[in-house]
Structures are given as C-alpha cells and as structure tokens.
Amino acid sequence: MSCGHHVAVGDAGTGSSPFVSFDRDSWRALAASTPLPLEPDEISQLSGLGDTVDSDEVATVYLPLSRLLNLYVATVQELWTAQSRFLGSGEAKVPFVIAVAGSVAVGKSTTARILQALLSRWPDHPRVELVTTDGFLYPNATLTARGMMHRKGFPESYDRRQLIGFLSAVKSGASVNAPVYSHLSYDVVPGAGRTIESPDILILEGLNVLQSGARADGRVPAIFLSDFFDFSVFVDAAENDIRRWYVERFLTLRSTAFQDQNSFFHRYASLSEADATATAESIWAEINAPNLVRNIAPTRSRARLILRKSADHSVRKVHLRKL
C-alpha cells in the first residue's frame, strides 16, 4: 500500500468502503453546539515541534472527535455495568483504551495530547492517562547486542510481551508501571517509571500500535495489542509531506535539543544546514521510510478513524469506520 495516497475509502453512499468520509465543515458541524474548553495558550503548549495547532483546528477536528469518543466511553461503560449486573460481579468499570498510530513526524503525539486534554474536560471521565510506546522499546544496549539499532522503531524493536502485559494489567483494573523513555538520551531510562492506576481513559500512542505483531518465526500471536483497544486513530499524510516535516524538525532540533552535550544526537549539532539536511534525508530514506511503507501504512485501514492531513499539517479529511 503506497503511503503517499489516500486509503481507498470510496464513496460513503455506494457501500464500497468500510469508511464514511467527512470534509472539515461537515465534521466540525458534529460538535457545533459544544464549547471549546481549551484556551489558546493551552493549545499552544500541546502542539509538537513543527506541528502548530490553533483553536480553529482544535474546534474543527479534535472537539468533534472528543465528543464522539465521549459517546463511545459512555456506551462501553453502560455495557460493562450491564454485564457486571448480569454476572453479579459488581466489578468496577474498566479503562477505555484509545490507540493513536502514525508515522514519525506526522503529528500523532500532538493528536494524543490534545485528545487527552479535551477528554479530561468531559465530566464522566476526568482521569485520562497518556502513555507512549517509546518506553517499551528494548534498551539501546539490547538493540546494539542484537544488531538492531538501525531498526529502532520497527515492530521487532519493541518488547511486545511487556507491552501486552501492561495493557492486560490496565484492562484488569490493576495499578501498573509504565516505563519512561528519554528523548535526550534516546533510550529507556533504567529503573524509572510512572504508576498508571485505573484511569477512566488510557491513550496509547506509538508507531506500530495497530501492528498484528507476527512473531520472528512468522507465527501469528495468540494475543494482539488491538485486542485491548476500544477505539483507534491513525494520523495520515502523504509520504512526501511527512518526509519534509521530518527534515524540518531535524533542522530545528540541530539548533536546539541537539546542542545539549548529553543529547544522543549532539554529534549533529555542529553540522551545516546542507549537511544536516542531507543527514536527515539519509535517515529518512534508510530507516523511517521503510518502516512507514512496510509496517506503519499497511495498518492504516485497521483504524476506527483516520485523520488525513494536508501539506500544512491541517486535517482536511476525516474517515470514520462504519459500525
């Protein structure tokens, strides 16, 4: 599946696609009477590097999505209550899990943070936790020993067993530790973690969260990450746009975060703009593009909802899977 093209969503009226498509105006109208609970300065703080989001974008794209998710959460909680009553178990409600997937530099982290902020303002589920899959990467020492550092971010570079165990514990209502990842050291922080304790909603953000997760020997696993998801979002864009965003972000980091001597990428801080651009283009071509084409883009059609971005990072189309 070429990652430079739309998912074949088809015409909602023909029945040829599992998705219903919305342009910006029709999607925004779905939350026309819902007030925006975030101030402009809050929205600015939620925006990622190079992924500027303003109040209009949040009101047009993310507010309707939060309203839809609020309906999903309420429905799932009602179903859980009815089942508990039927079984006579009296168990507390389980967390609602939302997956946010997409390429490097596409803006999925911004999407996840905005959704966390919006969803936490709804009265029925104020406790919304956000966890990224970066913490579930194997440590650099392990990746180096296995000759896999050049495939960091590929499905096999994650400790899938640990991630499955984490989601299983979350869904069981248990208190569980989420490992911490440092973008400065570009590694999992040894012994660090934060406690996730029975949130109303958990947002799990990462490159390959919609992957089937086939084993190294090709066998199909008994449990998929998606078994734990109640809703999933794929942040999409043309490959050329994502590549450009990646290069632009790399150049910005060269003059900011890479200047820190403790940064894993400090060696790039002194590169000229031309050399830094060439380096970023090379990293994209050798690592990020193959991961996008082979592993990330093919999972797009598995999402419940697809946010399709244009060249300026604004979402131009929303594709919602039919029930």
JOKAMO-V121620 format. One record per residue. N is the residue number from 0. RES is the residue in one letter. OMEGA is omega in degrees with one decimal (none if undefined). NEAR is the number of other C-alpha atoms within 10 Angstrom. Layout:
n=(N:N)
res=(RES:RES)
omega=(OMEGA:OMEGA)
near=(NEAR:NEAR)
This chain:
n=(0:1:2:3:4:5:6:7:8:9:10:11:12:13:14:15:16:17:18:19:20:21:22:23:24:25:26:27:28:29:30:31:32:33:34:35:36:37:38:39:40:41:42:43:44:45:46:47:48:49:50:51:52:53:54:55:56:57:58:59:60:61:62:63:64:65:66:67:68:69:70:71:72:73:74:75:76:77:78:79:80:81:82:83:84:85:86:87:88:89:90:91:92:93:94:95:96:97:98:99:100:101:102:103:104:105:106:107:108:109:110:111:112:113:114:115:116:117:118:119:120:121:122:123:124:125:126:127:128:129:130:131:132:133:134:135:136:137:138:139:140:141:142:143:144:145:146:147:148:149:150:151:152:153:154:155:156:157:158:159:160:161:162:163:164:165:166:167:168:169:170:171:172:173:174:175:176:177:178:179:180:181:182:183:184:185:186:187:188:189:190:191:192:193:194:195:196:197:198:199:200:201:202:203:204:205:206:207:208:209:210:211:212:213:214:215:216:217:218:219:220:221:222:223:224:225:226:227:228:229:230:231:232:233:234:235:236:237:238:239:240:241:242:243:244:245:246:247:248:249:250:251:252:253:254:255:256:257:258:259:260:261:262:263:264:265:266:267:268:269:270:271:272:273:274:275:276:277:278:279:280:281:282:283:284:285:286:287:288:289:290:291:292:293:294:295:296:297:298:299:300:301:302:303:304:305:306:307:308:309:310:311:312:313:314:315:316:317:318:319:320:321:322)
res=(M:S:C:G:H:H:V:A:V:G:D:A:G:T:G:S:S:P:F:V:S:F:D:R:D:S:W:R:A:L:A:A:S:T:P:L:P:L:E:P:D:E:I:S:Q:L:S:G:L:G:D:T:V:D:S:D:E:V:A:T:V:Y:L:P:L:S:R:L:L:N:L:Y:V:A:T:V:Q:E:L:W:T:A:Q:S:R:F:L:G:S:G:E:A:K:V:P:F:V:I:A:V:A:G:S:V:A:V:G:K:S:T:T:A:R:I:L:Q:A:L:L:S:R:W:P:D:H:P:R:V:E:L:V:T:T:D:G:F:L:Y:P:N:A:T:L:T:A:R:G:M:M:H:R:K:G:F:P:E:S:Y:D:R:R:Q:L:I:G:F:L:S:A:V:K:S:G:A:S:V:N:A:P:V:Y:S:H:L:S:Y:D:V:V:P:G:A:G:R:T:I:E:S:P:D:I:L:I:L:E:G:L:N:V:L:Q:S:G:A:R:A:D:G:R:V:P:A:I:F:L:S:D:F:F:D:F:S:V:F:V:D:A:A:E:N:D:I:R:R:W:Y:V:E:R:F:L:T:L:R:S:T:A:F:Q:D:Q:N:S:F:F:H:R:Y:A:S:L:S:E:A:D:A:T:A:T:A:E:S:I:W:A:E:I:N:A:P:N:L:V:R:N:I:A:P:T:R:S:R:A:R:L:I:L:R:K:S:A:D:H:S:V:R:K:V:H:L:R:K:L)
omega=(-179.9:-178.2:178.4:-176.4:175.7:163.2:-179.1:-176.2:174.6:-179.9:-177.0:-176.4:-175.1:-176.9:-177.1:-177.3:175.6:-176.5:168.1:-175.5:179.6:168.2:-173.8:-176.2:-177.7:178.3:-179.4:-178.0:-178.0:177.2:-173.9:-177.2:-178.2:-179.5:178.4:-174.0:-177.0:175.7:-179.4:-179.4:175.5:-179.7:179.0:179.8:-179.5:-177.3:177.7:-179.9:179.3:-177.0:-175.9:179.2:179.5:-176.8:-180.0:179.5:179.1:179.7:-176.7:-170.4:-167.6:177.8:174.9:179.2:178.9:177.3:177.7:-179.6:177.1:177.4:178.2:-178.4:-179.1:-179.3:179.3:179.3:176.8:179.0:179.5:178.3:179.9:179.8:179.5:178.1:179.7:-178.1:-178.1:-174.4:-179.2:-178.8:178.4:179.9:179.6:178.2:174.7:-173.9:179.1:176.1:175.0:-174.7:177.3:-176.5:164.4:173.0:-178.6:178.1:-178.6:178.9:176.2:177.9:-178.1:-179.1:179.1:178.2:177.8:-178.1:-178.7:-176.5:-179.4:178.1:176.2:-171.0:-173.3:-178.3:-176.7:-176.6:-177.9:179.7:176.8:178.7:175.6:-178.9:178.6:-179.2:-179.0:170.4:171.3:177.1:-179.2:-179.8:178.7:179.5:179.1:-180.0:-179.6:-179.6:-172.9:-177.7:-179.9:178.0:177.6:-174.8:173.6:-176.3:-175.6:-179.4:179.1:174.0:-173.5:179.6:178.8:-179.2:175.7:179.5:178.3:-179.0:178.5:179.2:178.1:-177.5:178.7:179.4:-177.9:171.3:-173.3:-178.5:175.4:-179.5:-175.9:179.6:178.1:176.6:175.7:179.4:179.6:-175.3:172.6:-178.7:-177.0:175.5:-178.6:178.4:174.5:-174.2:173.8:-172.3:174.6:176.3:172.8:-179.8:171.0:173.4:178.3:-175.1:178.7:-176.7:-167.2:-175.9:179.0:178.0:175.3:174.6:178.2:-179.3:-178.8:-179.5:176.9:-179.2:178.0:-178.2:179.7:-178.7:177.3:174.0:-177.0:176.2:-175.8:-174.9:173.9:178.8:179.5:-178.9:174.9:178.1:-167.7:174.7:175.9:-176.6:-179.5:177.5:-179.7:178.1:179.2:178.5:180.0:-179.7:179.0:179.2:178.5:-179.3:177.2:179.6:178.7:-178.0:179.7:-173.1:-178.2:180.0:177.5:-177.5:178.8:-179.5:176.5:-176.0:-177.7:-178.6:179.6:-172.8:-175.8:179.8:172.4:-179.9:-179.9:-179.5:178.6:177.3:179.2:178.7:179.5:178.3:179.9:178.4:179.2:-175.3:-174.1:-173.8:-171.1:179.7:177.4:179.1:178.6:-174.9:-173.8:-169.2:-171.7:-177.0:-179.9:179.2:-176.3:-175.9:177.8:-176.9:174.3:-178.7:179.2:173.8:-177.1:-177.4:173.5:-173.3:-179.0:178.3:178.9:178.3:-177.9:-178.9:173.8:179.6:-177.7:-179.9:177.4:177.7:none)
near=(12:13:21:15:11:15:19:11:17:15:13:15:9:7:12:11:16:18:23:17:21:15:14:15:12:13:21:21:13:16:20:13:8:12:9:16:14:16:10:14:10:14:19:14:13:22:18:17:16:17:21:17:20:17:16:13:17:22:20:22:24:24:27:19:23:21:17:13:18:17:12:15:21:14:12:16:18:13:13:16:18:13:14:15:12:10:10:9:10:12:13:13:19:19:26:25:24:22:26:26:31:27:27:21:22:24:24:24:25:19:25:23:20:23:23:21:20:21:25:18:16:14:9:12:17:16:18:21:20:19:18:20:21:20:21:20:24:22:20:17:12:13:18:13:9:10:10:17:17:14:16:19:21:21:21:17:20:20:15:19:10:15:19:17:13:20:21:16:17:24:19:14:18:14:14:18:15:20:23:20:21:13:14:15:14:14:18:20:15:10:7:12:15:11:10:19:16:23:22:20:23:23:24:21:25:21:24:25:25:27:19:17:20:14:12:8:6:8:9:12:11:6:12:17:20:21:10:18:19:17:18:22:25:29:22:28:27:17:19:13:18:26:21:16:22:22:22:17:17:23:22:14:17:22:15:11:18:21:16:15:12:11:17:16:18:18:13:20:19:13:16:12:12:10:12:18:16:14:17:21:18:14:15:20:13:13:15:24:22:14:22:22:16:14:20:25:26:16:19:24:18:16:20:19:23:27:22:20:20:15:14:12:19:20:21:19:21:23:24:18:17:13:6)
